[in-house]
Amino acid sequence: MTQSPTPAQPTPQPASLPTPEERRRLREAKSLTEAEVAVRVGVSRETVRSWETGRTTPRGRKGEAYAKLLTEPAPAEAELTARHQRAVPARVEADAVTSPEEAQPSEGADPVPPEPATALTPAQAFDALYAFCAPALVRQTYLLTGRRELARESVERAFQLAWHRWPEVALDRDPAGWVRATAYEYALSPWHRMRPRHRHPEAPPADAADRALLDVLLKLPPAHRRTLLLYDGVGLDLPETAAETEASTPAAAKRLLHAREAVAARLPELAVPEELHQRLAELASTERLRAAKSPTVRWVGERRARRWTRAAIAFTALLIGTTSLTLRMAPDHYEPSLAPGVAVHGLPPRAALGPLSPSQLKLHAKLKSQTVSGPARLVPESR
């Protein structure tokens, strides 16, 4: 009698592996692209995308490496955790000093719940988000604009606005995407063309291949350039790219195809999307772009907010003063206007000039008969 084969036991899924909905968010929170995750784990980019969409599940050693990459604390979080762990012994020593009578609850009293772990303050959470997103976001914005100073300024202004609206950003489903969209909108604003320093081009990259790729990117329309960067540079899928660019999915797909065709027409070696993604990452990494420190960004944002608040208060006070002065100087009683003119009838007509009288004729003859002396222009002429 033939025995039925024993069914293979499925490979256990890593216990610390996040849900598919959380995988992409954790990857973007660490400023990692799909290609970078694929290189670290040892799989293809399509495999990472299928893991994030939930079509497949990572298992075995690669699943453990993928889970560790997503869940391991970043340097900023590790520092906060270590700081909290250093504070625990001090709390234990303080509890040890307490007398047994004080530590023992009285009869009938409710038991004191254990003290919860110290949560991150808003400033600490903002600093962690800034440490995760700012370095990669500056490089992405440089590919979008081709200007180093504008890329730094765009990222700093986006994080300043995020700090100003931190309750809204902290509860957002994708804080990194919120900041990225804000930075891209500021970087692509047409008002930058009116700035004096924007009229002078910056120094191009040193490598000829990098210069050619950056020149092709900057000649694309802004919408196509942003779509190409989000899809082939950052690694977003098509619906997310369409949502961030405020376009429909078919429109985003057409923009992406047109952008790829334009790049492939100038640089045929970049017709493959994987090669284009690699070249974009290399071009961004060659530029040593660094944003300001997180405390500096928060301080500048707060100072700008105070300045605008004071300007608004001053403008409001000026408007109130002008209105009060106008009300005080305005007439407070009715002044009748002048009546329009009326024609007067019954007056005699104006008399015209008539013939000369005898005395006038005598004077006229006397003047003509006298000897003339003096300039010729004073001599009366007879007519």
QUIWOMO-V572309 format. One record per pair of residues at least 6 apart in sequence whose ideal C-beta (glycine too) atoms are under 8 Angstrom apart, sorted by the first residue. I is the first residue (numbers start at 1). J is the second residue. If there is no record, write none. Layout:
i->{I & I}
j->{J & J}
//
This chain:
i->{11 & 11 & 11 & 12 & 13 & 13 & 13 & 14 & 14 & 14 & 14 & 14 & 14 & 16 & 16 & 16 & 17 & 17 & 17 & 17 & 17 & 17 & 18 & 18 & 18 & 18 & 20 & 20 & 20 & 20 & 21 & 23 & 23 & 23 & 24 & 25 & 25 & 25 & 26 & 26 & 27 & 27 & 27 & 27 & 27 & 28 & 28 & 28 & 28 & 29 & 29 & 29 & 29 & 29 & 30 & 30 & 30 & 31 & 31 & 31 & 31 & 31 & 31 & 32 & 33 & 33 & 33 & 33 & 33 & 34 & 34 & 34 & 34 & 34 & 35 & 35 & 35 & 35 & 35 & 35 & 36 & 37 & 37 & 37 & 38 & 38 & 38 & 38 & 40 & 40 & 41 & 41 & 41 & 41 & 41 & 41 & 42 & 42 & 43 & 45 & 45 & 45 & 47 & 49 & 49 & 50 & 51 & 51 & 51 & 53 & 57 & 58 & 58 & 73 & 74 & 74 & 74 & 75 & 76 & 76 & 76 & 76 & 77 & 80 & 80 & 80 & 84 & 84 & 87 & 95 & 105 & 105 & 120 & 122 & 122 & 123 & 125 & 126 & 126 & 126 & 126 & 126 & 126 & 127 & 127 & 129 & 129 & 129 & 129 & 130 & 130 & 130 & 131 & 132 & 133 & 133 & 133 & 134 & 134 & 134 & 134 & 135 & 135 & 137 & 137 & 137 & 137 & 137 & 138 & 138 & 138 & 138 & 138 & 138 & 139 & 139 & 139 & 139 & 139 & 140 & 140 & 140 & 140 & 140 & 141 & 141 & 141 & 141 & 141 & 141 & 141 & 142 & 142 & 142 & 142 & 142 & 143 & 143 & 143 & 143 & 143 & 143 & 143 & 144 & 144 & 144 & 144 & 144 & 144 & 144 & 145 & 145 & 145 & 145 & 146 & 146 & 146 & 146 & 147 & 147 & 148 & 148 & 148 & 149 & 149 & 150 & 150 & 150 & 151 & 151 & 152 & 152 & 152 & 152 & 153 & 154 & 154 & 154 & 154 & 155 & 155 & 156 & 156 & 156 & 156 & 157 & 157 & 157 & 158 & 158 & 158 & 158 & 158 & 159 & 159 & 159 & 159 & 160 & 160 & 160 & 160 & 160 & 161 & 161 & 162 & 162 & 162 & 162 & 162 & 163 & 163 & 163 & 163 & 164 & 164 & 169 & 169 & 169 & 172 & 177 & 177 & 180 & 180 & 181 & 184 & 188 & 188 & 192 & 193 & 204 & 204 & 204 & 204 & 205 & 205 & 205 & 205 & 205 & 207 & 209 & 210 & 210 & 210 & 212 & 212 & 213 & 213 & 213 & 213 & 213 & 213 & 214 & 216 & 216 & 216 & 216 & 217 & 217 & 217 & 217 & 218 & 219 & 220 & 220 & 220 & 220 & 223 & 223 & 223 & 224 & 224 & 224 & 224 & 224 & 225 & 226 & 227 & 227 & 227 & 227 & 227 & 227 & 227 & 228 & 228 & 228 & 228 & 228 & 229 & 230 & 230 & 230 & 230 & 230 & 231 & 231 & 231 & 231 & 231 & 232 & 232 & 232 & 232 & 232 & 232 & 233 & 233 & 233 & 233 & 235 & 236 & 238 & 238 & 238 & 238 & 239 & 241 & 241 & 242 & 242 & 242 & 242 & 245 & 245 & 247 & 260 & 260 & 260 & 263 & 263 & 263 & 264 & 264 & 269 & 270 & 270 & 291 & 292 & 356 & 367 & 368 & 368 & 372}
j->{59 & 60 & 63 & 59 & 57 & 59 & 63 & 58 & 59 & 63 & 64 & 66 & 67 & 67 & 68 & 71 & 57 & 58 & 63 & 66 & 67 & 70 & 26 & 67 & 70 & 71 & 51 & 52 & 53 & 54 & 54 & 51 & 52 & 70 & 52 & 173 & 174 & 176 & 70 & 71 & 33 & 34 & 37 & 52 & 70 & 133 & 174 & 176 & 177 & 129 & 132 & 133 & 175 & 176 & 70 & 74 & 132 & 132 & 133 & 135 & 136 & 137 & 176 & 69 & 233 & 234 & 235 & 277 & 281 & 45 & 48 & 49 & 52 & 235 & 45 & 235 & 274 & 277 & 278 & 281 & 281 & 48 & 66 & 69 & 44 & 45 & 47 & 48 & 65 & 69 & 48 & 58 & 62 & 65 & 66 & 69 & 62 & 65 & 62 & 235 & 274 & 277 & 56 & 235 & 237 & 56 & 57 & 58 & 66 & 237 & 63 & 66 & 67 & 81 & 128 & 131 & 132 & 131 & 127 & 128 & 131 & 132 & 128 & 120 & 124 & 128 & 117 & 118 & 118 & 103 & 111 & 112 & 128 & 166 & 170 & 298 & 170 & 159 & 162 & 163 & 166 & 294 & 298 & 294 & 295 & 162 & 175 & 176 & 179 & 159 & 294 & 297 & 294 & 176 & 176 & 179 & 180 & 155 & 159 & 291 & 294 & 290 & 291 & 155 & 158 & 179 & 180 & 183 & 151 & 152 & 155 & 289 & 290 & 291 & 151 & 284 & 285 & 287 & 289 & 180 & 229 & 233 & 234 & 284 & 150 & 151 & 154 & 155 & 183 & 184 & 187 & 148 & 151 & 284 & 287 & 289 & 214 & 217 & 229 & 233 & 280 & 283 & 284 & 151 & 184 & 187 & 188 & 225 & 226 & 229 & 151 & 154 & 187 & 188 & 202 & 214 & 217 & 218 & 198 & 202 & 202 & 287 & 289 & 197 & 202 & 187 & 192 & 198 & 187 & 289 & 289 & 290 & 291 & 292 & 186 & 183 & 184 & 186 & 187 & 183 & 291 & 291 & 292 & 297 & 300 & 182 & 183 & 186 & 179 & 180 & 182 & 183 & 186 & 179 & 294 & 297 & 301 & 297 & 298 & 300 & 301 & 304 & 182 & 301 & 169 & 175 & 178 & 179 & 182 & 297 & 298 & 301 & 302 & 301 & 305 & 175 & 178 & 179 & 178 & 240 & 244 & 234 & 244 & 244 & 226 & 222 & 226 & 198 & 199 & 210 & 211 & 214 & 215 & 211 & 214 & 283 & 286 & 287 & 286 & 279 & 282 & 283 & 286 & 266 & 267 & 263 & 267 & 270 & 279 & 280 & 283 & 283 & 262 & 263 & 266 & 267 & 225 & 228 & 229 & 263 & 225 & 262 & 228 & 259 & 262 & 263 & 245 & 247 & 255 & 255 & 256 & 258 & 259 & 262 & 259 & 245 & 241 & 245 & 247 & 252 & 255 & 256 & 259 & 255 & 256 & 259 & 260 & 263 & 280 & 236 & 240 & 241 & 244 & 245 & 237 & 238 & 241 & 252 & 256 & 256 & 260 & 273 & 276 & 277 & 280 & 277 & 280 & 281 & 284 & 277 & 244 & 249 & 252 & 253 & 256 & 249 & 252 & 256 & 248 & 249 & 251 & 252 & 252 & 255 & 255 & 271 & 273 & 276 & 270 & 271 & 276 & 270 & 271 & 275 & 276 & 279 & 297 & 300 & 364 & 380 & 380 & 382 & 379}
//
